[in-house]
Amino acid sequence: MPQRSSFFITTPIFYVNDAPHIGHAYTEVAADVLARWHRQAGDDTWFLTGTDEHGQKILRTATANGAHPKEWADRLVESEWKPLLDLIDISNDDFIRTTDERHERGVANFLQDLYDAGHIYAGEFEALYCVGCEEFKPKSEIVDGEGAFEGQKVCAIHSKPLELLQEKNYFFKMSAFAERLLKLYEERPDFIQPASARNEVIAFVQQGLDDLSISRTSFDWGIPIPWDDAHVTYVWFDALLNYATAIGYGTDTEQFARRWPATHIVGKDILRFHAVIWPAMLMAAGVEVPHQVFAHGWLLVGGEKMSKSKLTGIAPNEITDTFGSDAFRYYFMRAVSFGQDGSFSWEDLAARYQAELANGFGNLASRLLAMNAKYFDGRVPEESSIADTEAESAIRDLVATVAERADERIEALAIHEAIAAIWELVDALNGYITEQQPWVLAKDPEQRDRLGTVLYTVTEGLRALAELLSPVIPEATAKLWAALGAEATLGALDQQPLRESGTWGRLVSGTEQQPLAVLFPRIDSESVGS
């Protein structure tokens, strides 16, 4: 695949009204795998994540906890959100908070530019508002309440009563951009992915767009409207701009030109904000629209989207404390088709951990290094052309094709398919060892060349696997890389040119290897999910 000049990837910025659950971590890991892949492939990569700290939801949560909103945000960012990144091994380049001065200044500049250009006007508004969504709800997402909420209108997403708000607000002329948006979706079919998400957005815009209320006067926790400080900026209009303000919009022209446009990874519940409102805002400002918006599905527990209120939210450390960060990352990237909903279960996690990571990959690495230590004094064996067969040729061809296919799948943001392609090599190497029986070859001195060729083939296959899997399971692959002797001869794993991982023969025969600790230790079944 050709090298990109720039790869700027973002997660949504997350509300700090509560602690993160595995749904948040899932988004972070997906973006991180893509960032690590492109970074290791040599692309000019920048990975942004952060927190959304304004709006009525944050104000109410902070007040309920006896804190000022900024104090509440500071506390949760430092105690919950930043530690999450370390917990699951996230390699973000930047972390933005909407209370950062750089962001607030950028939002004010953007608003003033739109106001001066005539895209914003004053008006009155009355509509049903969901504090959970921080949104005036469209008719399609307003339903009749049941049970305790019978007789009330509730949010179809949060199942909580909506509030009727009547305010004098400022409005963004979003309706003027409906045709331009539809043309964008038609001319760039990959702009919104997956296809089901694209179809949903097109259908929404085809119904016609209303102008967007972008200010509030009923509370004051937000960024003031620059020409009227009696109003604060609507939290979504504020939050979406983080993608631009973090890379220098309005303050660092060179940095912004280098990084923009972005690939946005978002949950499907906030797709409309990113695929309709955000590009319309950028069109109005004369800024290029994002490269792509990819909406992943929900993680389901017991058939339902995770929810703190329904006690189905699972904290990431509940998994990492038992299985480790690599297993967390691998499981959610492999078991869930990226772009679709995925069901989480402790049983599936434990089964995949044992079968795929411990037995499939970990056991392959430990067996190979043990045989190299036993038969070749802990050094990389020598490959002999006279002992070469079709079996070795098949492995070499597979290494090359797997590397190419995985890169193609990553380019398409199909992370689960990329890992599945790489795992073909794991399975093939395990099958190759079983068929070639190096422990039998070792008993016959006349098969010495053959033994060396077989073990070199597996060793070099593992070298390729370490490179290809390092964006997914960085901790285990770093240990394997060092044990293979590759660290001393080829340099750091994260500095390897990933798109050249399929090139055969990079490990030099005779390279000294090191003992390998167990990559994926046995898990006590009684501790799973407890």
KAJO-V802620 format. One record per helix or strand of 2 or more residues. SS is the DSSP state (A for helix, B for strand). FROM is the first residue (numbers start at 1). LEN is the number of residues. If there is no record, write none. Layout:
BEGIN
[[SS:FROM:LEN] [SS:FROM:LEN]]
END
This chain:
BEGIN
[[B:7:9] [A:22:19] [B:45:8] [A:56:9] [A:69:19] [B:94:4] [A:101:16] [B:120:11] [B:135:2] [A:139:3] [B:142:3] [A:147:3] [B:153:3] [B:163:10] [A:174:14] [B:192:2] [A:195:12] [B:212:2] [B:215:2] [B:224:2] [B:228:6] [A:235:6] [A:242:4] [A:253:7] [B:262:6] [A:268:18] [B:292:5] [B:299:3] [B:304:2] [A:316:8] [A:325:11] [B:342:2] [A:346:31] [A:385:3] [A:390:22] [A:415:22] [A:438:4] [A:445:25] [A:474:11] [A:486:5] [A:493:3] [A:498:3] [A:525:3]]
END
